[in-house]
Amino acid sequence: MTERHFKDQDILDRAEAISIDYLKSMYKLGVTITKKEMMPKMAMSWVTVYGYVKGHKEQTFSVSINYETNQKESFMYSQQLKKVLQAEGRLQ
């Protein structure tokens, strides 16, 4: 494995950890991560993390993390997850 591969894997792992922490702290969700995708570096400094709420595969989401600032850029979710978050008053 190359040094670049290790660096990219570190970025992906860090983005996953940030996403899990964000969803747990903001929405009190336990999640399962299914995919991590790094955008081409010349386009954006983002990793998008995909997954679902544990025990509810229909409640899917994606979180985009800026790996230069380690900040969440966007949070998208399925209608099923939106309904749950709204019903429990966790979505503003």
Secondary structure by P-SEA (a helix, b strand, c coil): ccaaaaaaaaaaaaaaaaaaaaaaaacccccccccccccccccccbbbbbbbccccccccbbbbbcccccccccccccaaaaaaaaaacccc
